[in-house]
Amino acid sequence: MNKNYLFGSTSGWKRYAPILLLAPGVFLYILIALGPSLATAVYSFTDASGLRGAPVNWIGLDNYDEFLFQGLASRDNIDATLRTLKFSVIVTFVQFTLGLILALLLNQKLRGRTVFRTLFFIPVILGVVIQGLMWKLFLQPRGGPMATMFDWFGAQSEFLGGLPGPAFNWVIVVQIWANVGVTMVIFLAGMQTINTDLYEAARIDGASGWELFRSITWPQLTPAINTNFLLNIVGSLQAWQLFLVLLGYKPGTQVLGYLVFAEGFGQGTSPTFRQGFAAAASIVLFFLVLIIGFVANRYVTWREARYMG
């Protein structure tokens, strides 16, 4: 049978083949990612509760006005936003630095380095709930291992159940512990691509260990550095699950991601479901991530052009 009879013409079939091949993926993206995102934007202008049969009314910018400008609640929301930025800065800096140090150490020809690589990466595969429950038991104020060790020295601490400041700091510790393995692995992968002849030539010229790192390792790690920098920033800005597992809705510790969940499912300042307000808060978080991610991406693009040409 003539193939032109089936498809019209060979050139016509080839023209539309890419579209047909991409169509399933585009459909799934719209269904799973883009569709819910657009729905969230629309819901942010309503008083939707998320309950079946409950009326949904269009209220315009009232949710945004309440989030940003109305009384004590808006101050708490702004504080949560600033706390999110603080959390992101600390986690990004410490996780990035610690991951780089671990990668440098475990890239050496040391006995048992594979075991240590595995140990540092294990927390990544446990999952957020298991990570949080492990640390919650470990930091339990009465009878937990940390409380027992503090008792040996005649000291006491409430850890997660005490003041908001120390509790918030412990979540930072757990967040870094849970994700530093990914940062380390990305750095290790980058180090495997560096030509060892560069180090040998530099050592012949009398370069010290610091000079080797500054002149060879750091520039050659540019792709890994850029990847880790962006992943750490975006991941820490969106983090909220550990706050749910470790602290729950504890005043003075909420970050913006957890505020979205708490307001949407009746665990916030109001016991009712406020999914319209939660949608507005998630849009604020979206723009926060978008702006900071854009600035960070411009920086890493500039840095890559500088070091990689």
Number of C-alpha atoms within 10 A of each C-alpha: 5 8 9 12 8 10 12 11 13 11 10 11 14 11 11 10 11 10 11 11 10 10 12 11 11 13 13 12 12 14 12 11 11 14 13 12 16 11 11 18 15 15 24 25 20 22 23 22 22 16 12 6 7 10 10 14 12 14 14 14 13 17 22 19 12 15 21 17 14 13 10 9 14 16 14 16 20 17 17 21 22 14 19 24 19 15 21 20 16 17 25 24 15 16 27 22 15 18 25 21 14 20 22 16 13 20 17 9 8 9 9 9 14 11 11 13 18 12 11 19 20 15 19 15 13 12 11 18 13 14 20 23 14 13 18 19 15 15 22 18 19 13 13 15 14 17 19 17 13 13 13 9 8 8 10 15 17 14 21 22 16 11 15 17 12 16 21 22 16 17 22 21 15 20 23 23 18 23 22 25 25 21 26 27 21 19 26 22 14 18 19 11 10 14 12 11 9 13 18 13 11 16 14 8 9 11 15 11 11 10 13 17 15 12 14 17 19 14 16 19 22 20 19 19 22 18 15 22 19 17 17 24 23 19 15 24 28 19 17 22 17 22 22 17 18 25 20 16 17 17 13 15 22 27 25 26 23 26 23 25 21 23 23 24 18 15 18 21 12 12 12 14 20 25 25 27 25 28 28 26 25 23 18 18 19 14 11 19 18 13 12 16 17 12 12 17 16 12 13 18 13 13 17 17 11 11 13 12 7
